[in-house]
Amino acid sequence: AAHIASGDSVSEVGPELNPKDLVMLPIKKSKVENKTAIGYVVYINQYGNIIVNITQDDFDALGIKLVDYVNVKIGDKTQKIKVGTTYGDVPEGDWVCFIACNEVLEIAVNWGNANEFFQTELNSIVELEKTK
């Protein structure tokens, strides 16, 4: 895109693709079953924050509100996490999760690395349930 924006022709960027050769990948969707939201890791950023396709609709279905706590399970590890709106809602080193600007769940440690604990990867299953 940057090459085209700077005036290069599309043919200079790469070969033309036949749309019939393109493969549509299935998009996994989150779901709520038995008081548990089930989603998938879609991204892990450079800070170790884990982005999951669980949405506000999933939170609403479970009755999860700000300042509630949730148990998040990825693989064989589970962590109790405060629901907030931003990293600063918890002290440095504490866990927080929130629905980010891209409308999906972000799991983080304020000034830390959530993925150091979970050691997860893309498409891993994430289970989330409300707790006390």
C-alpha positions in Angstrom: 0.0 0.0 0.0 2.8 2.4 0.8 4.4 1.8 -2.6 1.1 2.5 -4.4 0.6 5.6 -2.2 4.0 6.9 -3.2 3.2 6.6 -6.9 4.4 3.1 -7.9 2.1 1.1 -10.2 0.3 -1.9 -8.9 2.3 -4.1 -11.3 5.6 -3.0 -9.7 4.3 -4.2 -6.3 3.8 -7.8 -7.3 2.2 -10.2 -9.7 -1.5 -10.1 -10.5 -3.6 -12.7 -8.7 -6.5 -14.6 -10.1 -9.4 -14.2 -7.6 -10.4 -17.8 -8.2 -7.0 -18.9 -6.8 -7.7 -17.1 -3.4 -8.7 -19.3 -0.5 -11.1 -18.0 2.1 -10.1 -18.9 5.6 -12.8 -19.7 8.1 -13.2 -17.1 10.9 -13.7 -18.7 14.3 -16.4 -17.0 16.4 -16.7 -16.9 20.1 -19.6 -18.5 21.9 -21.2 -18.7 25.3 -22.0 -22.2 26.8 -22.8 -23.2 30.4 -21.9 -19.8 31.8 -18.5 -19.8 30.0 -17.4 -17.7 27.0 -15.2 -19.7 24.7 -13.0 -17.8 22.2 -9.7 -18.0 20.4 -6.4 -16.1 20.6 -6.2 -13.9 17.5 -3.1 -11.9 18.3 -0.3 -11.5 20.8 1.3 -8.1 20.7 4.9 -7.1 21.4 4.1 -6.5 25.1 2.7 -9.9 25.6 -0.9 -8.8 25.8 -3.3 -11.5 24.5 -6.1 -10.5 22.1 -9.0 -12.9 22.1 -12.2 -12.9 19.9 -14.5 -12.7 22.9 -16.7 -9.7 22.6 -18.9 -7.3 24.7 -21.9 -9.4 23.6 -20.3 -12.4 25.3 -19.7 -10.3 28.5 -23.3 -9.1 28.4 -24.6 -12.7 28.0 -22.6 -13.7 31.1 -23.6 -10.6 33.1 -20.0 -9.4 33.3 -19.6 -5.7 34.3 -16.7 -3.4 35.0 -14.9 -4.2 38.2 -16.1 -7.8 38.2 -13.5 -10.6 38.2 -13.3 -13.4 35.6 -11.3 -16.6 35.5 -9.5 -17.0 32.3 -8.2 -20.4 31.2 -5.8 -21.0 28.3 -4.4 -24.4 28.0 -3.7 -25.8 31.5 -3.3 -22.4 33.2 -6.0 -20.3 34.8 -5.8 -16.8 36.1 -8.3 -14.6 38.0 -8.4 -11.2 36.3 -10.1 -7.9 37.0 -12.4 -6.5 34.3 -11.6 -2.9 33.6 -11.3 -0.4 30.8 -7.6 0.2 30.6 -4.3 -1.0 32.0 -4.2 1.7 34.6 -7.3 0.3 36.3 -5.0 -2.0 38.3 -1.7 -1.5 40.1 1.5 -2.2 38.3 2.0 -6.0 38.0 -1.7 -6.8 38.4 -3.9 -8.5 35.8 -6.6 -6.7 33.9 -8.8 -7.5 30.9 -11.1 -5.2 28.9 -12.9 -4.9 25.6 -10.4 -2.9 23.6 -11.1 -0.4 20.8 -11.2 -3.2 18.3 -14.2 -4.6 20.2 -12.5 -7.8 21.3 -11.0 -8.9 24.6 -7.5 -7.9 25.6 -5.8 -9.8 28.5 -2.9 -7.9 30.1 -0.7 -7.4 33.1 -0.1 -3.7 33.8 3.5 -3.1 33.0 4.0 -6.8 32.6 3.6 -9.6 30.0 0.5 -11.8 30.2 1.9 -14.3 27.7 4.9 -15.1 29.9 2.4 -16.7 32.2 0.1 -18.3 29.7 2.7 -19.3 27.0 0.0 -19.4 24.4 -0.1 -19.1 20.6 -2.6 -18.1 17.9 -5.8 -20.0 17.7 -5.5 -21.4 21.3 -8.8 -21.9 23.0 -9.7 -19.4 25.7 -12.3 -20.0 28.3 -13.7 -17.2 30.5 -16.2 -17.2 33.3 -17.4 -14.7 35.9 -16.1 -15.3 39.4 -16.1 -13.5 42.7 
